[in-house]
Amino acid sequence: VKKLSYAASAEQDPKRLMFKESERIKNSLLSFCAISVREPFLMEQLSLFTDKRITIRCDPTFSLGKDVYESIMPAPSIRKHVLYYEMTMSPSGERVARKIARQKGLSLVIIQGG
């Protein structure tokens, strides 16, 4: 059975985990025939444990067509707005988004991901 990793993702700083789990990671990577990740830092970290080529791919949800999203989303109640998609908790990121929304006279919509 062939295994592959498509657009795997990790926390912002996996170095501690990598150090603690290095032998397990190295052994696990041996079983994959193809590896792709979302973040350059993850590609760099995993490259320490394998000679296999690791590529960077976008989040698979961004591969969906507009029609898929339109079929599942409700009609927007706010027309013009600033959208802040928060991958990790970032008070400074939210402050910047609020400032931009205020400067442009728009509503702020926050979506918490990750």
Secondary structure as UniProt FT lines:
FT   STRAND          3..8
FT   HELIX           15..20
FT   HELIX           22..30
FT   STRAND          32..37
FT   HELIX           40..47
FT   TURN            48..49
FT   STRAND          54..56
FT   HELIX           60..63
FT   HELIX           66..72
FT   STRAND          81..86
FT   HELIX           91..104
FT   STRAND          107..112
//
